[in-house]
Amino acid sequence: MKKLGLLLASLVTVFLVACSNQKQADGKLHIVTTFYPVYEFTKQVAGDTADVELLIGAGTEPHDYEPSPKAVAKIQDADAFVYENENMETWVPKLLESLDAKKVKTIKATGDMLLLPGSEEEEDHDHGEEDHHHEYDPHVWLSPARAIKLVEHIRDSLSADYPDKKATFEQNAAAYIEKLQALDKAYTEGLSNAKQKSFVTQHAAFRYLALDYGLNQVSISGLSPDAEPSASRLAELTEYIKKNKISYIYFEENASQALANTLSKETGVKLDVLNPLESLTEEDMKAGENYISVMEKNLKALKQTTDQAGAEIEPEKAEETKTVHNGYFEDADVKDRTLSDYA
């Protein structure tokens, strides 16, 4: 029995050494990414130079995710770890305290990009039992214009960390950015002459999209797909929708539709999907779905509202600070970042 144990241990050692040698032989990087947009953007930049792994798969809410010991081990064994922002992956700061920075290169996709402060509704809704609040809104990937900045920062960071692969990163990023620029142009042209600028959504994730393309997001719940407002809030929304003659309510494919169905019954509005792209199933990806194709579907859905004439809709509550409409933020609401990142 002792000899058998020694034999098995030897075989495991040989296997691990072989895997290590193979990793060195093929020259590929092992990059672990957090959730879908980060995975997609990193994969597009890295191309054939890396094996890019997605940590948070479909069916798991990124807002609530906490890494298992196995997931932490994957990150610790990687060459690079790419995440979006600590306001999205709230567990990352604690992880970084124990991560060997010399062994694992860490990339924050948003870099020093200026983020919008979390809205009042965002602060009112938690994400599961851990009470994850967003001090700053992390959903920048839902604006094609800002998605380009994420890709550029991932490109620049990988190039700095692995200069021998810089030319490949730049070439891959340029090809993908060209596609994102076409998407940005489609949004600009499709929404610039909107007849109705306000759209109503169950998931308050589209503030950057609204800001960059001249729209006004009216959310019917906070950032959590599972959160629903109180009965009094529901009555307020019903009155608000009827008063402003809102035609569509947008919801997530995988979120509970109870709220949207209730409002539809009460107000006669139609339902459609705006995908926040926090995850894609393996089936979706195998079928050819990706960031660009889903964002094209989101644009088509939005145009069902924006192509219909409608009166200008004022926000439900007048806001004196922290608003997109006022065009400025209080100094205490933002970190030290260049304003050029906001434009």
Buried (B, 14 or more C-beta within 10 A) or exposed (E): EEEEEEEEEEEEEEEEEEEEEEBEEEEBBBBBBBBBBBBBBBBBBBBEBBBBBBBBEBEEBBBBBEBEEEBBEBBBEBBBBBBBBBBBBBBBEEBBEEBEEEEBBBBBBBBEBBBBBBBEBBBBBBBEEEEBBBBBBBBBBBBBBBBBBBBBBBBBBBBEBBEEBBEBBBEBBEEBBEBBEEBBEBBBEBBEEBEBBBBBBBBBBBBBBBBBBEBBBBBBBBBBBBBBBEEEBBEEBBEBBEEBBBBBBBBBEBBBBEBBEBBBEBBEBEBBBBBBBBBBBEEBBEEEBBBBBBBBBBBEBBEBBBEBEBEEBEEBEEEEEBBBEEEEBEEEBBEEBEEEBBE
